């Protein structure tokens, strides 16, 4: 199933990870809250990957507030911010969102493939399992 994906991220390294994760889908990448909100005004996305700290004025929380009243209000949301307070602010606005910091996505090729498959299949249970696997890999890679 081809998904329409909005990627909201301002850091080039993380942009590369996200575009790789969603490479089999139709995605648009933006690095500002203002542009993300404009895109939400004119397109209906199936999935929104959202960071908190963005270039320019505005944050991922501003995008989350806008998303709730947009054509993409029913989209699945992945909060990939590395900022714990930012993640919490977005999660409070979008309680059904999945929290998956981008560092967990990049831990291994296996995790990336597993996440990609779960996203493509639209299987939320598999997505949660893939997210859990990423969390376990992070713990294992930290070591004693």
Buried (B, 14 or more C-beta within 10 A) or exposed (E): EEBBBBBBBBBEEBBEBBBEBBEEBEBBBBBBBBBBBEBBEEBEBBBBBBBBEBBEEBBBBBBBBBBEEBEBEEBBBBBBBBBEEBBBBBBEBBEEBBBBBBEBBBBBEEBBEBBBBBBBEEEEEBBEBBBEBBBEBBEEEEEE
